[in-house]
């Protein structure tokens, strides 16, 4: 599990561009401000480093956190950075953000 808003980087080759960034929101679920900051920082980092995919893990639960994540991603300053957002097929506890 990632620590407080930490982003995990997955790359298949050493010194290669990462395939994706992952942010786990489980440790942050009680702080709206920390959730927003973790998502924003990860999306901006992925866009700046040309990482094609961001995995956001709000978990399954009641779906409130996932709804919050999707609403946040709909903000214009973030929306312009990606081409598509989807709930992971077969895993409703993960949101996939496909960057431009």
For each residue, the residues with C-beta under 8 A, 3 or more apart:
1: 24 26 27
2: 5 6 7 8 22 23 24 27
3: 6 27
4: 27 28 34
5: 2 23 25 27 28 34 37 38 41
6: 2 3 23 24
7: 2 21 22 23 38 41 42 45
8: 2 21 22 23 24
9: 18 20 21 22
10: 18 19 20 21 22
11: 14 16 17 18 19
12: 16 19
13: 16
14: 11
15:
16: 11 12 13
17: 11 49 50 51
18: 9 10 11 21 49 51
19: 10 11 12 51 52 53
20: 9 10 51 52 53 54 55
21: 7 8 9 10 18 42 45 46 51 53 54 55
22: 2 7 8 9 10 54 55 56 57
23: 2 5 6 7 8 38 39 42 54 55 56 57
24: 1 2 6 8 27 57
25: 5 28 29 35 38 39 56 57 58 59 65 69
26: 1 29 57 59
27: 1 2 3 4 5 24
28: 4 5 25 31 34 35 38
29: 25 26 35 58 59 65
30:
31: 28 34 35
32: 35 36 68
33: 36 37
34: 4 5 28 31 37 38
35: 25 28 29 31 32 38 39 65 68 69 72
36: 32 33 39 40 72
37: 5 33 34 40 41
38: 5 7 23 25 28 34 35 41 42
39: 23 25 35 36 42 43 56 69 72 73 78
40: 36 37 43 44 72 78
41: 5 7 37 38 44 45
42: 7 21 23 38 39 45 46 54 56
43: 39 40 46 47 54 73 78 81 82 97 99
44: 40 41 47 48 81
45: 7 21 41 42 48 49 51
46: 21 42 43 49 51 52 53 54 81 97 99
47: 43 44 50 51 81 82 99 100
48: 44 45
49: 17 18 45 46
50: 17 47 99
51: 17 18 19 20 21 45 46 47 54 99
52: 19 20 46 98 99
53: 19 20 21 46 96 97 98 99
54: 20 21 22 23 42 43 46 51 82 96 97 99
55: 20 21 22 23 88 94 95 96 97
56: 22 23 25 39 42 69 94 95 96 97
57: 22 23 24 25 26 93 94 95
58: 25 29 61 65 66 68 69 93 94 95
59: 25 26 29 65 66 93
60: 63 92 93
61: 58 64 65 66 93
62:
63: 60 66 67 92
64: 61 67 68
65: 25 29 35 58 59 61 68 69
66: 58 59 61 63 69 70 87 92 93 95
67: 63 64 70 71
68: 32 35 58 64 65 71 72
69: 25 35 39 56 58 65 66 72 73 95
70: 66 67 73 74 85 95
71: 67 68 74 75
72: 35 36 39 40 68 69 75 78
73: 39 43 69 70 78 79 82 85 95 97
74: 70 71 78 79
75: 71 72 78 79
76: 79 80
77: 80
78: 39 40 43 72 73 74 75 81 82
79: 73 74 75 76 82
80: 76 77
81: 43 44 46 47 78 99 100
82: 43 47 54 73 78 79 85 97 98 99 100
83: 98 99 100
84: 97 98
85: 70 73 82 95 96 97 98
86: 89 95 96 98
87: 66 91 92 94 95 96
88: 55 91 92 93 94 95 96
89: 86
90:
91: 87 88 94
92: 60 63 66 87 88
93: 57 58 59 60 61 66 88
94: 55 56 57 58 87 88 91
95: 55 56 57 58 66 69 70 73 85 86 87 88
96: 53 54 55 56 85 86 87 88
97: 43 46 53 54 55 56 73 82 84 85
98: 52 53 82 83 84 85 86
99: 43 46 47 50 51 52 53 54 81 82 83
100: 47 81 82 83
